[in-house]
Amino acid sequence: MKAVFHTEYFTDGGATLRILFDDGMTVDMRPCAAGGWLGGRDVADGVMKYHYCVCSGDTVVRTEPCGAHSVEGCRNVGRADIYDAWYEPSDDSPFLTSMFTDAVFRRDDDAEPLSVACANILLEVEAPTLRRDEVLAVAGDAEELGSWDVAHSVIMNDAAAPVWRVLLPTRTAGAEYKFVIRDRKSGALRCWEEGVNRRLPAAGGDAAVVRGLRLCDGRRRWYGAGVAVPLFSLRSGKDWGVGEFRDIGVLAEWAAAAGMSVIQLLPVNDTSVTGTWRDSYPYNPLSCFALHPLYVCGEDAVAACRAFCSAEEAEALQGILDGCLRRGAVLNVLPEVDYEAVMALKQDLLRGIYDVCGERMVASDDCRRFVSENGGWLVPYAVFCSLRSEYGDERAKWGALERYDAAEAEKYAASHRLSVDYHIFVQYILDAQMRAARQAAHASGVALKGDIPIGVAPTGVDVWRNPELFNVTMSAGAPPDAFAAEGQNWGFPTYDWPRMASEGYDWWRRRLQKMGEYFDAYRLDHILGFFRIWEIPRTAVSALLGHFNPQLPLSKSEIEEYGFHFVPSRDVARDLGSRDVLFLAAEGREESYFPRIGGYDTAAFLALDETDREAYRRLHDDYYYHRHDSFWRENAVGKLPVLIGASRMLACGEDLGMIPACVPEVMARERILSLEIERMPKQAGVAFADPSRYPYLSVAATSTHDMPTVRGWWQEEREAARLYYHEVLHCEGEAPQDCTPDIARRIVERHMLSSSMLAILPLQDWLAMDGRLRRDDASAERINVPAIEHYYWRYRVHITLEQLLAEKEFTASVREIAALRGKA
């Protein structure tokens, strides 16, 4: 088939348009009238991918920023004219993510895909905003298009949704047309697309393809509601003291009944670093790819193994399960998670069933496929876990694998097959259960939003496997904020971003792609770290002695330009053993310095004269709030587009804290949803943010896992609660001591009426609206206290999912409130 490409693109300065095909062939297009370009080639049967670039001579000056096009050859077509378009991101880009295509707007039709055919025009349009109860049609002035009668408009094919297609006879060439949205069941008109009429191109060859079109959907924006809860916090009647992957489907059933579209979870990666309750901290992953055995469902694991067992072995499996069920029932009545006891139980189950039939399961074709697709991270993880089981954490005992070596790891895996295969077996079981959970959520029309931690465990698999990608002499953290006056030291190594960039951010891309197999959206933890990270030398006594990386330190003369009488021997810290310093020396840069963050709260500052105090304040604030803005912008722009493009998930950033001015601009440009918290306003000089003024590309939340719930905040921050009661809710009299169900409902309603695309609230805050269902002790609903260095993450919801599903009146009330989304 001869494919002739007609593409409109306006260039200047003599630049030309080129097509690059995945078989290595290039086609330099020739200019036509009115910004058009023409070029062609022969295409064999099958699908071939291609994309456009702009060239100046032989130099590529611009490449198409979004995905590849494709053309399908057809032996029955001699020539096909392809009316194409350069593809740029649009405001509808978030709706092209898997959150919408696979869940919220998921199409359940089994339509056969359409392809180019002789004597036909294949018309394509991208329409990602169509709801599940809608179809797209094309109406026009030709009789075949219904002569503008909606009832006779041609329904399009959704097999490739969000791209809709229809085959039209070539005699419709030149006809005027428009796309129209119709009700899926009744066929009634929902709305015409906006804009002027379109026109089908004249037919030149045997067939034509019209693509690169976008539906002009002028309706009101889509708004969704959701619920946030850690997976470990869920409780069902069948759990073993902790939430499990199978609980996600049950929660999704309730969320759908309550009018919600999203479930947000905390990280579910393996955090088994110490073998103690400290591993309950979900942001310290042993592996950024492996799932946590904590969440395995024992009954489902045993059911999966039965296919590989004899009758006698099946009886043994049942015996193992029965013993675990008894232990699990005891753990499940506890008010909180007993992390160590639950982990011991889950490991006993997994070890037991592996001993019965694990080897045969690992040898199965499906498990072999799993290993083949995940071997890059899975085998090193399994070898690491096996080495640790055999020798403990003393790396010197690991011999040739004290430092990772691929050949040595392969040898070890071969000589320790049973031990290594056990960990592969566990991940295979977990992968199947998490995928089933996602499918169950999608069946309810609910998307799953995961969480990507900013850090990795310093003694974990990723640092062992890829030490060159991490700065292990430094620790990531956060500067002082409302959560922690001393700042935070998370203990994670920081990233060697230049090294990662040289490898095309391969590690990050693979990490996001893996999470994209389980989730439809994700919270990018501490997105500010992709602009700059707060980096603390491991010898420092406090996070206050950290610095931003990258940074632009000051020379002596620059400091003096602020009017500060700078004496390095007096003002610069000699070591990192004291907080009482004004400046620190920039590592690796001779005679370069930076002010200690919050240095005006030190005795050294008070010892200065008034002139130097004023100069220091100006210098400090300029350094931390203005000096780096364009520098950090370019730093983020270099990496975020690559990371966001690595998966089909909807990207959401956690952008709380000390926010550089460049952050909102870059997030908006890359269409990354921001996080908006009413009691953490981003606007200076106000006590509370205004939800009605949030950006559309944002997630509104009443609180996060690092904050008290609405009820907890109301009790702990009495002055703030009083101000909120009077100034925000406009109530008179003394604010109640407790956040009553009515007050909680009004707070939730304010968030449902926000202008954010998504309003995802903690389950505790949803339950706060019901006096019967909410927990008696609000303080017991706290998930984490950031100021406590080693906090035990063990909160569990006090009611079961079965009870929640049975609360029809409460669910109807939540659905009524969720329906407020988009009605502001």
PyMOL commands that set and color helices and strands:
alter all, ss='L'
color gray80, all
select helices_A, chain A and resi 33-35+93-96+98-104+143-148+150-152+170-172+231-233+247-257+277-280+293-295+298-308+311-332+339-362+365-391+395-401+406-415+417-443+461-465+467-469+497-502+506-515+527-530+543-545+556-561+568-571+599-601+603-606+610-625+629-637+640-644+662-669+691-693+710-716+718-728+741-752+763-767+778-781+801-806+808-818
alter helices_A, ss='H'
color red, helices_A
select strands_A, chain A and resi 2-8+16-21+26-28+30-31+36-42+46-56+59-63+69-73+79-85+120-126+134-140+154-155+163-169+176-183+189-192+198-199+207-214+224-228+262-264+447-452+470-478+488-495+521-524+533-537+547-549+583-585+593-595+650-653+674-677+698-701+758-762
alter strands_A, ss='S'
color yellow, strands_A
deselect
rebuild
show_as cartoon
